[in-house]
Amino acid sequence: MCSSALIQARMGKVIFGAYDKKRGGLGGSIDLSKHKSAHHKMEIIGGILEDECSQILQIWFKKLRTQK
């Protein structure tokens, strides 16, 4: 949903830290920005400090799961 929203918003450039290898829409499991149905092309820069960002996300989700 997020990648589709970025395409609809006609973002010029998207920069992010960690890929979502299971469900990511901008280069994780699929790259919707390069899909033939995408009417807008944008520059994608992913994997910036990927190890650090992945660790932060893992810690955050682990904490979220233990709070339930």
Z-matrix of the N, CA and C atoms (Angstrom, degrees):
N
C 1 1.441
C 2 1.528 1 111.24
N 3 1.330 2 116.47 1 -40.82
C 4 1.462 3 119.23 2 -177.56
C 5 1.527 4 111.32 3 -64.81
N 6 1.332 5 117.07 4 -43.07
C 7 1.456 6 119.33 5 -178.90
C 8 1.528 7 110.85 6 -65.42
N 9 1.320 8 117.01 7 -37.73
C 10 1.468 9 119.83 8 176.67
C 11 1.523 10 111.17 9 -64.55
N 12 1.321 11 116.72 10 -39.57
C 13 1.468 12 120.24 11 177.91
C 14 1.522 13 110.65 12 -63.47
N 15 1.322 14 117.34 13 -39.42
C 16 1.469 15 120.66 14 178.17
C 17 1.520 16 111.10 15 -64.52
N 18 1.323 17 116.45 16 -39.92
C 19 1.472 18 120.29 17 177.49
C 20 1.524 19 109.94 18 -65.50
N 21 1.340 20 117.10 19 -45.52
C 22 1.464 21 120.96 20 179.69
C 23 1.526 22 111.67 21 -62.46
N 24 1.343 23 116.63 22 -34.54
C 25 1.460 24 121.25 23 179.49
C 26 1.526 25 111.97 24 -78.49
N 27 1.327 26 116.33 25 -4.71
C 28 1.469 27 122.62 26 179.37
C 29 1.530 28 112.79 27 57.74
N 30 1.320 29 114.81 28 44.40
C 31 1.464 30 119.98 29 176.48
C 32 1.521 31 109.49 30 -61.82
N 33 1.297 32 116.74 31 142.40
C 34 1.457 33 120.70 32 179.87
C 35 1.516 34 112.22 33 -85.58
N 36 1.325 35 115.75 34 -37.08
C 37 1.460 36 120.40 35 -177.13
C 38 1.522 37 108.45 36 -147.23
N 39 1.341 38 116.11 37 137.68
C 40 1.451 39 122.39 38 176.97
C 41 1.524 40 107.63 39 -125.40
N 42 1.326 41 116.20 40 125.75
C 43 1.463 42 121.85 41 -179.88
C 44 1.525 43 107.33 42 -121.62
N 45 1.335 44 116.55 43 128.47
C 46 1.461 45 119.96 44 179.45
C 47 1.527 46 110.18 45 -145.21
N 48 1.331 47 114.39 46 164.96
C 49 1.460 48 120.21 47 -174.62
C 50 1.505 49 114.59 48 -88.23
N 51 1.320 50 118.10 49 -59.01
C 52 1.459 51 121.39 50 -170.92
C 53 1.522 52 111.10 51 -112.94
N 54 1.324 53 115.77 52 133.85
C 55 1.460 54 121.37 53 173.14
C 56 1.521 55 109.09 54 -76.77
N 57 1.315 56 116.76 55 147.66
C 58 1.457 57 122.29 56 170.35
C 59 1.523 58 105.63 57 -100.94
N 60 1.326 59 115.45 58 97.63
C 61 1.458 60 120.60 59 -172.69
C 62 1.527 61 113.25 60 -67.40
N 63 1.335 62 118.11 61 -22.20
C 64 1.462 63 120.99 62 -179.65
C 65 1.522 64 112.90 63 -88.88
N 66 1.339 65 117.31 64 -40.03
C 67 1.459 66 120.21 65 -172.77
C 68 1.528 67 114.25 66 -131.33
N 69 1.301 68 117.55 67 6.40
C 70 1.455 69 120.01 68 -174.92
C 71 1.514 70 113.93 69 -67.32
N 72 1.307 71 116.07 70 134.75
C 73 1.457 72 121.83 71 -177.44
C 74 1.516 73 114.75 72 -98.15
N 75 1.333 74 117.07 73 0.06
C 76 1.467 75 119.80 74 178.76
C 77 1.535 76 110.06 75 -124.72
N 78 1.309 77 115.79 76 49.86
C 79 1.455 78 120.04 77 175.84
C 80 1.514 79 115.01 78 114.04
N 81 1.319 80 117.56 79 -3.06
C 82 1.458 81 120.11 80 176.97
C 83 1.519 82 110.43 81 -77.90
N 84 1.317 83 115.86 82 -77.28
C 85 1.462 84 120.25 83 176.99
C 86 1.532 85 111.45 84 -101.07
N 87 1.313 86 116.01 85 -22.25
C 88 1.471 87 122.77 86 178.69
C 89 1.528 88 106.97 87 -154.64
N 90 1.308 89 116.83 88 156.80
C 91 1.467 90 119.59 89 175.34
C 92 1.517 91 108.38 90 -119.18
N 93 1.327 92 114.96 91 94.32
C 94 1.462 93 120.07 92 -177.60
C 95 1.525 94 112.78 93 -67.65
N 96 1.317 95 117.33 94 -20.51
C 97 1.468 96 119.33 95 179.31
C 98 1.528 97 111.24 96 -68.94
N 99 1.333 98 117.33 97 -19.82
C 100 1.466 99 121.32 98 179.83
C 101 1.532 100 111.84 99 -109.81
N 102 1.324 101 116.85 100 2.97
C 103 1.461 102 120.59 101 -179.07
C 104 1.528 103 109.84 102 -67.82
N 105 1.323 104 116.43 103 147.31
C 106 1.472 105 119.99 104 -177.10
C 107 1.529 106 113.33 105 -62.04
N 108 1.336 107 117.36 106 -22.00
C 109 1.468 108 119.72 107 179.46
C 110 1.530 109 113.15 108 -83.05
N 111 1.333 110 116.97 109 -12.50
C 112 1.471 111 120.45 110 -178.78
C 113 1.528 112 108.89 111 -70.46
N 114 1.314 113 116.24 112 120.28
C 115 1.467 114 121.00 113 -178.40
C 116 1.534 115 111.86 114 -86.88
N 117 1.316 116 116.36 115 -3.54
C 118 1.454 117 121.09 116 -178.59
C 119 1.531 118 108.33 117 -136.04
N 120 1.297 119 117.16 118 134.60
C 121 1.464 120 121.71 119 179.00
C 122 1.523 121 109.19 120 -103.87
N 123 1.334 122 116.19 121 139.88
C 124 1.459 123 120.79 122 178.47
C 125 1.511 124 109.47 123 -137.57
N 126 1.299 125 115.17 124 158.55
C 127 1.459 126 121.28 125 177.43
C 128 1.528 127 108.47 126 -85.62
N 129 1.325 128 116.17 127 130.19
C 130 1.457 129 122.41 128 -179.89
C 131 1.521 130 108.72 129 -115.01
N 132 1.322 131 116.56 130 124.27
C 133 1.463 132 122.37 131 175.48
C 134 1.522 133 106.43 132 -123.19
N 135 1.311 134 116.07 133 105.31
C 136 1.454 135 120.58 134 -177.10
C 137 1.518 136 111.62 135 -120.02
N 138 1.313 137 114.79 136 163.80
C 139 1.458 138 120.45 137 177.46
C 140 1.517 139 114.34 138 85.28
N 141 1.332 140 117.23 139 18.04
C 142 1.459 141 120.85 140 177.74
C 143 1.531 142 107.82 141 -70.73
N 144 1.331 143 117.16 142 118.99
C 145 1.479 144 122.09 143 -176.30
C 146 1.534 145 110.06 144 50.44
N 147 1.325 146 115.97 145 47.27
C 148 1.466 147 121.28 146 -171.46
C 149 1.528 148 113.05 147 -58.68
N 150 1.316 149 118.31 148 -44.17
C 151 1.472 150 119.75 149 -179.18
C 152 1.522 151 111.53 150 -61.07
N 153 1.326 152 116.47 151 -45.61
C 154 1.457 153 121.07 152 -179.50
C 155 1.528 154 111.18 153 -65.06
N 156 1.323 155 116.96 154 -43.97
C 157 1.463 156 121.03 155 -179.85
C 158 1.521 157 111.17 156 -65.48
N 159 1.328 158 117.36 157 -41.42
C 160 1.465 159 121.01 158 177.96
C 161 1.516 160 110.98 159 -60.92
N 162 1.314 161 116.16 160 -42.06
C 163 1.462 162 120.54 161 179.68
C 164 1.534 163 110.91 162 -63.30
N 165 1.310 164 117.07 163 -44.05
C 166 1.465 165 121.20 164 178.88
C 167 1.527 166 110.04 165 -60.54
N 168 1.339 167 117.60 166 -44.73
C 169 1.465 168 120.85 167 179.02
C 170 1.524 169 111.84 168 -64.36
N 171 1.324 170 117.44 169 -41.70
C 172 1.466 171 120.85 170 179.22
C 173 1.520 172 110.88 171 -62.09
N 174 1.307 173 117.40 172 -44.14
C 175 1.469 174 121.56 173 178.66
C 176 1.520 175 110.34 174 -63.05
N 177 1.324 176 116.99 175 -43.88
C 178 1.465 177 121.03 176 -178.76
C 179 1.528 178 111.32 177 -62.99
N 180 1.348 179 117.45 178 -46.17
C 181 1.462 180 119.84 179 -179.84
C 182 1.527 181 111.74 180 -68.32
N 183 1.317 182 117.74 181 -35.44
C 184 1.466 183 120.54 182 176.81
C 185 1.529 184 110.12 183 -62.75
N 186 1.325 185 116.17 184 -43.95
C 187 1.465 186 121.07 185 177.93
C 188 1.527 187 110.63 186 -62.87
N 189 1.323 188 116.99 187 -41.89
C 190 1.456 189 122.03 188 179.41
C 191 1.529 190 110.73 189 -61.74
N 192 1.328 191 117.61 190 -42.68
C 193 1.462 192 121.36 191 -179.62
C 194 1.533 193 111.12 192 -66.69
N 195 1.309 194 118.53 193 -36.18
C 196 1.476 195 120.56 194 -178.29
C 197 1.525 196 111.77 195 -75.47
N 198 1.327 197 118.89 196 -19.21
C 199 1.460 198 122.16 197 178.81
C 200 1.520 199 112.60 198 -77.90
N 201 1.318 200 118.03 199 -15.89
C 202 1.471 201 120.69 200 -177.62
C 203 1.504 202 112.12 201 -75.37
